[in-house]
């Protein structure tokens, strides 16, 4: 494969000149953009406290994935003799980065709650309080990693058991979007229940973009959970899902109402143990409970509870097939 030719000094100079000329033309546009910051409020964050970094959140997720599933996301294999050193280095990096991101999120939230961004008061005890709390939250969160590994092993086993096409755990961990979405959800949920602002939603929306699976970090999900085919699944904030539940693509576990005043009520359904929900089903409402061992068929629209061991299916009406006559050859 031939390498691209090296640019000459003249070519580089001409390119730089072109950029200068373009920036001169863009001068009025730049002024207009800057002026718009004064005129258009609500979408600027110029003088407030630092916000959490998307880039750092992704790095935290990837480091935690490599700790939870060692050897699956590494370019080089780790020797067993050096494994403790590798994990220590990664966990230390996560601890530093996560503490900083939680600190920024707490400062942001305190600014909202107190109507005074504590990021402006670097020497006050408020900042110290945010940082101390961030350290405690980080330590508490990381202490959950061993138990999270046990739960995620059950999720991987559920995928192996629930999908006849699954050939190995390696395939499930490396290739199944449902497994990745559940992993990130379990991480985000641990932060959510500890009251960490912003970060849980940033994590869940990052994996939503990657997998097409939208799980609010507030949702409570039991053991051995499997999402098959994955795309288009929506699971709301107050949803409660039992153990050994399997759902398919396009399932919505949502709310009957999206009124803001109902934000602190249970708005999403409860799914019992050993339930299967097939593709395209929609189950709505905080009072809706799906009994243990039930099967919800594809494309069902359900807004009321069903007892244990129920089978719910959509009975379609007759459909008509018409055929366009072939054009005459005469």
C-alpha positions as CSV (number, residue, x, y, z in Angstrom):
1,X,0.0,0.0,0.0
2,X,1.5,3.3,-1.0
3,X,1.6,6.2,1.4
4,X,0.1,9.6,0.5
5,X,2.7,12.1,-0.8
6,X,4.1,14.5,1.8
7,X,2.8,18.0,1.4
8,X,5.3,20.6,0.4
9,X,5.9,23.8,2.3
10,X,4.2,25.8,-0.5
11,X,1.1,23.6,-0.3
12,X,0.9,23.9,3.4
13,X,1.3,27.7,3.2
14,X,-1.4,28.0,0.6
15,X,-3.8,25.9,2.7
16,X,-3.1,28.1,5.7
17,X,-3.8,31.2,3.6
18,X,-7.1,29.7,2.5
19,X,-8.1,29.1,6.1
20,X,-7.2,32.7,7.0
21,X,-9.3,34.0,4.1
22,X,-12.2,31.9,5.1
23,X,-12.0,33.0,8.7
24,X,-12.1,36.7,7.6
25,X,-15.3,35.9,5.7
26,X,-16.7,34.2,8.8
27,X,-16.0,37.1,11.1
28,X,-19.6,38.5,10.9
29,X,-21.0,35.1,11.5
30,X,-18.8,34.7,14.6
31,X,-20.0,38.1,15.9
32,X,-23.6,37.1,15.3
33,X,-23.2,33.8,17.2
34,X,-21.6,35.5,20.2
35,X,-24.3,38.2,20.2
36,X,-26.9,35.4,20.2
37,X,-25.6,34.2,23.6
38,X,-26.9,37.4,25.1
39,X,-30.2,37.4,23.3
40,X,-31.1,33.7,23.5
41,X,-31.1,32.2,27.0
42,X,-31.9,28.8,28.4
43,X,-29.4,26.8,26.3
44,X,-26.2,28.5,27.4
45,X,-23.9,27.4,30.3
46,X,-21.1,29.8,30.1
47,X,-20.7,31.1,33.6
48,X,-22.1,28.2,35.6
49,X,-20.2,25.4,37.4
50,X,-18.4,22.8,35.3
51,X,-20.7,20.1,33.9
52,X,-19.9,16.4,33.7
53,X,-17.9,15.3,30.6
54,X,-19.5,13.0,28.1
55,X,-16.0,11.8,27.1
56,X,-15.1,10.9,30.7
57,X,-18.4,9.2,31.3
58,X,-17.8,6.9,28.3
59,X,-14.2,6.2,29.6
60,X,-15.6,5.2,33.0
61,X,-18.2,2.9,31.4
62,X,-15.5,1.2,29.2
63,X,-13.1,0.8,32.1
64,X,-15.9,-0.7,34.3
65,X,-16.8,-3.1,31.4
66,X,-13.2,-4.2,31.2
67,X,-13.2,-4.9,35.0
68,X,-16.5,-6.7,35.0
69,X,-15.7,-8.7,31.9
70,X,-11.9,-9.1,32.0
71,X,-10.2,-10.1,28.8
72,X,-13.2,-9.2,26.6
73,X,-12.3,-5.6,25.9
74,X,-8.6,-5.6,26.0
75,X,-6.2,-5.2,23.0
76,X,-3.6,-7.3,24.9
77,X,-4.1,-10.3,27.1
78,X,-3.3,-9.9,30.8
79,X,-1.2,-12.5,32.5
80,X,-2.7,-13.9,35.6
81,X,0.3,-12.8,37.6
82,X,-0.3,-9.2,36.6
83,X,-4.1,-9.2,36.8
84,X,-4.3,-7.6,40.3
85,X,-2.0,-4.8,39.1
86,X,-4.1,-4.2,36.0
87,X,-7.4,-4.1,37.9
88,X,-5.9,-1.8,40.5
89,X,-4.7,0.6,37.9
90,X,-8.1,0.6,36.1
91,X,-10.1,0.9,39.3
92,X,-7.9,3.8,40.5
93,X,-8.5,5.6,37.2
94,X,-12.2,5.0,37.5
95,X,-12.2,6.3,41.1
96,X,-10.4,9.5,40.2
97,X,-12.5,10.2,37.1
98,X,-15.8,9.2,38.7
99,X,-15.2,11.3,41.8
100,X,-14.5,14.4,39.6
101,X,-17.6,13.8,37.5
102,X,-19.9,13.2,40.5
103,X,-18.4,16.3,42.1
104,X,-19.3,18.4,39.1
105,X,-22.8,16.9,39.0
106,X,-23.3,17.6,42.7
107,X,-22.1,21.2,42.3
108,X,-24.5,21.7,39.4
109,X,-27.5,20.3,41.4
110,X,-26.6,22.4,44.4
111,X,-26.6,25.4,42.2
112,X,-30.2,24.6,41.1
113,X,-31.5,23.7,44.6
114,X,-29.9,26.7,46.2
115,X,-30.2,29.1,43.2
116,X,-26.5,29.8,43.7
117,X,-24.0,27.8,41.7
118,X,-21.4,26.7,44.2
119,X,-18.9,26.5,41.4
120,X,-18.6,30.2,41.8
121,X,-17.5,29.9,45.4
122,X,-14.3,27.9,45.2
123,X,-13.2,28.6,48.8
124,X,-16.4,27.9,50.6
125,X,-17.3,24.9,52.6
126,X,-20.0,24.1,50.0
127,X,-17.4,23.0,47.5
128,X,-15.6,20.9,50.1
129,X,-19.0,19.3,51.0
130,X,-19.6,18.4,47.4
131,X,-16.2,16.9,47.0
132,X,-16.3,14.9,50.2
133,X,-19.7,13.5,49.2
134,X,-18.5,12.7,45.8
135,X,-15.6,10.6,47.3
136,X,-18.1,8.8,49.6
137,X,-20.5,8.1,46.7
138,X,-17.7,6.8,44.5
139,X,-16.3,4.5,47.2
140,X,-19.8,3.1,47.9
141,X,-20.5,2.6,44.2
142,X,-17.2,0.8,43.5
143,X,-17.9,-1.5,46.5
144,X,-20.9,-2.8,44.5
145,X,-18.7,-4.1,41.6
146,X,-18.3,-7.6,42.9
147,X,-22.0,-8.1,43.4
148,X,-22.7,-6.5,40.0
149,X,-20.5,-9.1,38.4
150,X,-22.6,-11.9,39.9
151,X,-25.8,-10.3,38.6
152,X,-24.3,-9.7,35.2
153,X,-23.2,-13.4,35.0
154,X,-26.9,-14.3,35.5
155,X,-27.9,-11.9,32.7
156,X,-25.3,-13.5,30.4
157,X,-26.6,-17.0,31.3
158,X,-30.2,-15.8,30.7
159,X,-29.1,-14.7,27.1
160,X,-27.5,-18.1,26.5
161,X,-30.6,-19.9,27.7
162,X,-33.1,-17.6,26.1
163,X,-31.6,-17.4,22.6
164,X,-31.1,-20.7,20.6
165,X,-28.8,-18.8,18.3
166,X,-26.3,-18.0,21.0
167,X,-23.2,-20.2,20.6
168,X,-21.1,-19.1,23.5
169,X,-20.8,-16.6,26.4
170,X,-18.1,-14.9,24.5
171,X,-20.5,-14.2,21.6
172,X,-23.1,-12.9,24.0
173,X,-20.8,-10.6,25.8
174,X,-19.1,-9.3,22.7
175,X,-22.0,-9.1,20.3
176,X,-25.4,-8.8,22.1
177,X,-26.6,-5.2,22.4
178,X,-29.2,-6.3,25.0
179,X,-26.4,-7.5,27.3
180,X,-24.5,-4.3,27.0
181,X,-27.6,-2.2,27.6
182,X,-28.4,-4.1,30.8
183,X,-24.8,-3.8,32.0
184,X,-24.8,-0.1,31.6
185,X,-28.2,0.1,33.2
186,X,-27.1,-1.8,36.3
187,X,-24.1,0.7,36.6
188,X,-26.3,3.7,36.1
189,X,-29.0,2.4,38.5
190,X,-26.5,2.1,41.3
191,X,-25.6,5.8,40.9
192,X,-29.3,6.7,40.5
193,X,-30.4,5.2,43.8
194,X,-27.6,7.0,45.6
195,X,-28.9,10.3,44.4
196,X,-26.2,11.2,41.9
197,X,-27.5,13.8,39.4
198,X,-27.0,13.9,35.6
199,X,-24.5,11.0,35.4
200,X,-27.0,8.1,35.4
201,X,-29.0,9.7,32.5
202,X,-25.9,10.4,30.6
203,X,-24.8,6.8,30.9
204,X,-28.3,5.4,29.9
205,X,-28.6,7.7,26.9
206,X,-25.1,6.9,25.7
207,X,-26.0,3.2,25.6
208,X,-29.4,4.1,24.2
209,X,-27.7,5.6,21.2
210,X,-25.5,2.6,20.7
211,X,-28.1,-0.1,21.1
212,X,-31.5,1.5,20.5
213,X,-32.6,0.3,24.0
214,X,-34.0,3.1,26.3
215,X,-33.9,2.1,29.9
216,X,-34.4,4.8,32.5
217,X,-31.7,4.4,35.2
218,X,-34.5,4.5,37.9
219,X,-36.1,1.3,36.6
220,X,-35.7,-1.6,39.0
221,X,-34.7,-4.8,37.2
222,X,-34.4,-8.3,38.8
223,X,-31.9,-11.1,38.2
224,X,-31.5,-13.0,34.9
225,X,-32.9,-10.4,32.7
226,X,-32.7,-10.8,28.9
227,X,-33.7,-8.4,26.0
228,X,-33.7,-10.4,22.8
229,X,-33.0,-8.5,19.5
230,X,-33.1,-5.4,21.6
231,X,-33.9,-2.5,19.2
232,X,-36.8,-0.2,20.2
233,X,-37.3,-1.3,23.8
234,X,-38.4,1.4,26.2
235,X,-38.5,0.9,30.0
236,X,-39.7,3.8,32.1
237,X,-38.3,5.2,35.3
238,X,-40.7,3.6,37.9
239,X,-41.0,0.3,36.2
240,X,-40.3,-2.8,38.4
241,X,-39.3,-6.0,36.7
242,X,-38.9,-9.3,38.5
243,X,-36.5,-12.2,38.0
244,X,-36.0,-14.3,34.9
245,X,-38.0,-11.9,32.6
246,X,-37.4,-12.0,28.9
247,X,-38.6,-9.2,26.5
248,X,-38.3,-8.8,22.8
249,X,-37.7,-5.9,20.4
250,X,-40.1,-3.0,20.3
251,X,-41.6,-3.5,23.8
252,X,-42.7,-0.5,25.7
253,X,-43.1,-0.5,29.5
254,X,-44.4,3.0,29.8
255,X,-46.7,5.5,31.5
256,X,-50.4,6.3,30.8
257,X,-49.7,10.0,31.3
258,X,-46.7,12.3,30.9
259,X,-48.0,15.1,33.0
260,X,-45.2,16.8,35.0
261,X,-47.1,16.8,38.2
262,X,-47.1,13.0,38.2
263,X,-43.3,12.9,38.2
264,X,-43.1,11.5,41.7
265,X,-45.8,8.9,41.3
266,X,-45.3,5.3,40.1
267,X,-46.2,5.7,36.5
268,X,-44.9,2.5,34.9
269,X,-46.0,-1.2,35.2
270,X,-44.8,-4.0,37.4
271,X,-43.7,-7.2,35.7
272,X,-43.7,-10.3,37.8
273,X,-41.1,-13.1,37.8
274,X,-40.8,-15.5,34.8
275,X,-42.7,-13.3,32.4
276,X,-42.1,-13.2,28.7
277,X,-43.2,-10.1,26.7
278,X,-43.1,-10.5,22.9
279,X,-42.2,-8.0,20.2
280,X,-44.2,-4.8,19.8
281,X,-46.2,-5.2,23.1
282,X,-47.1,-2.0,25.0
283,X,-47.8,-2.2,28.7
284,X,-48.8,1.1,30.4
285,X,-49.6,2.5,33.8
286,X,-48.3,2.5,37.3
287,X,-51.2,0.3,38.6
288,X,-50.7,-2.3,35.9
289,X,-49.2,-5.6,37.2
290,X,-48.3,-8.6,35.0
291,X,-48.6,-11.7,37.2
292,X,-45.8,-14.2,37.6
293,X,-45.4,-16.7,34.8
294,X,-47.5,-14.8,32.3
295,X,-46.9,-14.5,28.5
296,X,-47.8,-11.2,26.7
297,X,-48.1,-11.7,23.0
298,X,-46.8,-9.5,20.2
299,X,-48.5,-6.2,19.5
300,X,-50.7,-6.4,22.6
301,X,-51.8,-3.0,24.1
302,X,-52.3,-3.5,27.8
303,X,-53.4,-1.0,30.4
304,X,-54.8,-3.3,33.1
305,X,-53.4,-6.0,35.3
306,X,-53.4,-9.7,34.5
307,X,-53.3,-12.6,37.0
308,X,-50.4,-15.0,37.3
309,X,-49.9,-17.6,34.6
310,X,-52.0,-15.6,32.0
311,X,-51.5,-15.7,28.3
312,X,-52.5,-12.4,26.6
313,X,-52.6,-12.2,22.8
314,X,-54.0,-9.9,20.1
315,X,-56.7,-11.4,18.1
316,X,-56.6,-9.7,14.7
317,X,-59.6,-9.4,12.5
318,X,-59.7,-10.9,9.0
319,X,-57.4,-9.3,6.4
320,X,-57.8,-9.1,2.7
321,X,-55.2,-9.9,0.1
322,X,-55.7,-8.3,-3.4
323,X,-53.8,-9.1,-6.5
324,X,-53.2,-6.8,-9.4
325,X,-54.1,-8.5,-12.6
326,X,-51.1,-9.0,-15.0
327,X,-51.2,-6.7,-18.0
328,X,-52.6,-8.3,-21.1
329,X,-50.0,-9.5,-23.6
330,X,-52.4,-9.2,-26.6
